[in-house]
Amino acid sequence: VTIIHQASHIILLYVNMAAARRHRRVAASQPGFIPLKSDLDGKSLSIGRRKRVNKNKKKNWNKYSDINDVEEFLDDVRLQERATGGLIADKTDESLFFVDTGTKESVLEPETGKKSKPLRIDLILQPTSNVAPPKDILAHQRPNAKKERRIAQKIQKLTDMGVLPRRKRPQKVPVKEKPIISKDPDRNFYDIWSAGSPETADPYYLEQTKKKLVKRPEKMNEKPSLLPAVEVIAPGGSYNPDFLSHQALLLEAHEVEVTKLKAETKLARKLAVNKKEFATQETTFKEQIEGLVEEGEEPENETEGPEAVADADEDEAVGPTAQQEKKTEKQRKREKDERIKELQKKAARQMIDSRQQLFKLRSIETELKKREQKTKMRQIKRKTQQEAQKTLPRRLGKLKFQAPDLDVQLSDELAGSLRTLKPEGSVLKDRFKSLQKRNLIEPRERAKFKRKHKLKYVEKRDFKEIK
Amino acid sequence: MGGLQKKKYESGSATNYISRNKARKKLCLSLADFRRLCILKGVYPHEPKHKKKVNKGSTAQRTFYLLKDIRFLLHEPIVGKFREYKIFVRKLRKAYGKAEWGGVERLRDNKPAYKLDHIVKERYPTFIDALRDVDDALSMCFLFSTFARTGKCHVQTIQLCRRLSVEWMNYIVTSRSLKKVFLSIKGIYYQAEVLGQTITWLVPYQFAHDHPTDVDYRVMATFTEFYTTLLGFVNFRLYQTLNLLYPPKLDVKGETELKAEFEEDYAMDSESYLEKLSALSASLARVVSSAEEEEAEMDYFPVEGEDMEKMEARVKAQHEQDKQKKLFEGLKFFLNREVPRESLAFILRCFGAQVSWDKSLCIGSTYDAEDETITHHIVDRPNMDKQYMNRYYIQPQWVFDSVNAKMLLPVEDYFLGVTLPPHLSPFVEEKEGDYVPPEKLKLLALQRGERPVEEDEEDDEEEEEEEDDDEEEEEDDDEEAEEEAKLKEMEEKKSQGKALPVKVTPGKVKSENRHRLEQEEKAEEKRLAIMMMKKRDKYLYDKIMFGKKRHVRETNKMVAKRKALDEASKADRKKKKQKKQ
């Protein structure tokens, strides 16, 4: 009963103040408006003298018009909407009030434990507003009927033609194809050499779009070496070899070892210290007194010195002597005659020689043949050398190719049967060396691990303590 | 003399080559990637003729490539993939560092990958080109397939290699194209003739691995990567030529036979099929199942004269080949557990035999050791406890030697516990006058169809050898005689040209041995002919004669050595016998 009374009081109060203020005028436009906050009741509103301002300027409109009341009102509206989901004035009485019939002792439910209590973080995150979120933002943009009709017609037409709208089309799930990895053990092979359909597209287009593979240079198809890919081991390398072929292989291996040993001993010999050149007491003493004892000889050298210099000076002075006396006319004439005669003699000699060659034709011919023979021989030799070069490993980098050790089993290592055979050497290494030998890869040393910073040794504290 | 002065190293060989580092920079690749690319594309370094010129005056040793090759590499789509991969690794590392596991997974899913199919097609425009180069690929695949899966290389690679090598072996078995086998101390050499191409490959013994440290595994893995792709395509094509299904399937009969009871014990489900294929005991399924293989008959054209002879020779060769293909047909082998199963099964199946082994040894055994129809039991131990009467117990070398001899050798030399005859290399082809080991001579005699000589009569054998030698010498003599005759003719022709005025006076009659006279005359003529030779001909002649003599000398030496050895061993044996007595 008291609550109902209070509500009627509020309404009365509202009616009283409505006429007084502008705020109340705004509120009055909202029929049956009930402000939620109590300070809107007008008690807090200051009633002072209105300042008179010119209102013919737009600036003043903003500056001196008091819109607080409107804003407050609107805030209040929003607050009401948030708190109750609508204006309180619109609510029915039943939703606002209830009849208080005294406290009823409710049976407390036994606490189910912590589970029932929601987390605080969840509570914070729960929506506090009772205003429903807008369902359709574009709800107010209603297209006109004409447009809708047209769209519907278009869709109808398309569906008749068999084109479904995008929304209704069966959605293609983009299946990402994993690219084939060349190492995949389950990969599929196909006939790569079958004659496929000939390319019909414009060659220029293919070239420009990089769809056409660039032609491989002819020279790349040549093999860098004539050696076969798999070199079969000598017959002596059989697991149960014939005696002599085994001996032959052993001899070969032995020769290789001997040459290696020779090179080693040669190097050692060259690098050995010559004992004769060791410093003895005598030589060290001599070295120490060098320049101290031989003073007596020096003056002689000095006397010799200047003479030599003088000699040199004289030599310099003897240059081309000056032109001697002029030749007489007679002398000149005679010299000229001699010269001409000599030339004539030479020409005559040549003439005779060439005529004589006519009789030497056969010998000349043989000489020519010989020469040709020689060049031919040289050509053949060069060609054979070139052919031999083709099977040799080339120098392709810093390191030279080093032939692998011959795989050999000594007579006592040979196994009598296949069961007891102990394989010699490694096939992997054999293949690797074969690749190097055929100039497919350059011989290389394994990159060495280089430490960037020096290692620093520190005793651990525990270790120190033990001491 | 106008014109600009020519600058050094701006033309000629200096511009035709490019150093490795420059090439690498041009392609924007790291050295490892560059090396990989070169191997895949078949670009190999070159040694220039004039190194100093190419090296712009420096004499430092560098690796050079042809500039044209490097320019060609610039167009390769894989180069892009390499760069992508580099970025992928960088991103992955970053994601790991930041512990972004989602990111790591996403990156892993989008790992860049590449195919080598187009490179295979580019390097080998026709199938025959590829087949010619398949030796290397096979050796590499067989090698990698024997590797342990211990992380030296990718497990995937090993699996692929195994699959491809099994496919290849199955093809060789079905096409029956194996020709030679050689057991060496290194590994087993096989030679087959596939579509007219002779293909040799090397298979390492099983479990014979020490990993050498001075081998660049990365390089080998790259080669293998390319070779596996190549071999896959080659296999496909080869299977097509035989109308076989690819990937290979066992035929229905084989599949039902090989249903072992405890299959799971041998291999996982995913691997058991490959294991069954690699057992090689069943034949493969064909696209069109044909009850009988059609043997292609050789076309016969009526021809005359020389062609006729050639034709006959060819027909004979073909006949021999067919006979070799069916070498072990109808025989039933059983492999004891100590013999190398895979190689023996492969070889025996290649020549049409039936093979089986102990059930616990490997998957795919088809009959037990108790089978009464077994004809040959291959054993590699000094003695057996339980022996059946109706089968030969032989050592494995018999199979290999028989294949090389193209005939079934007498089994007596290969019985249990018998000292084996030497295993000769089938890859050696002796020329005339070369030293031929007596075992080979014996074998040749056998091939000719002569009666095999008894082992005990060694003296006879030696005599025979001597006879053989004599024959050879005779042949040599014949050749010399022919030469002499030729020279004589030449001499006569020459002497006809310039007849000299010679006075003839009557002489006394001498009674002389006519035959000897003739011979002397001949010798004299020869001597004269040699004297009359031109200097260069003489030089050549001397060289030839010297070479021949040296050869004969060497051969004689070898024979003498062998004789000495045989005698020594004989003496030893006699001593032993005496001791025993």
Interface residues (C-beta under 8 A of the other chain):
Chain A: K178 P179 I180 I181 S182 K183 D184 P185 R187 F189 Y190 D191 I192 W193 K210 L213 V214 R216 P217 K219 M220 N221 P224 P228 A229 V230 V232 I233 A234 P235 G237 S238 Y239 N240 P241 D242 F243 L244 S245 Q373 R394 R395 L396 G397 K398 D407 V408 Q409 G416 S417 L418 R419 L421 P423 E424 G425 S426 V427 L428 K429 D430 R431 F432 L435 N439 L440 I441 E442 R444 R446
Chain B: R35 I39 G42 V43 Y44 P45 H46 E47 Q61 R62 T63 L66 K68 D69 F72 H75 P112 A113 Y114 K115 L116 D117 H118 V120 K121 E122 R123 T126 F127 A130 D133 D135 D136 S139 M140 L143 H154 Q156 T157 Q159 L160 R163 F182 L183 S184 I185 K186 G187 Y189 T200 W201 L202 P204 Y205 A208 H209 D210 H211 P212 T213 D214 V215 D216 V219 M220 F223 E225 T228 T229 G232 F233 N235 F236 R237 Q240 Y246 E338 V339 P340 D380 R381 Q395 P396 Q397 T419 L420 P422 H423 L424 S425 F427 V428 Y435 P437 E439 R536 M558 K561 R562 L565
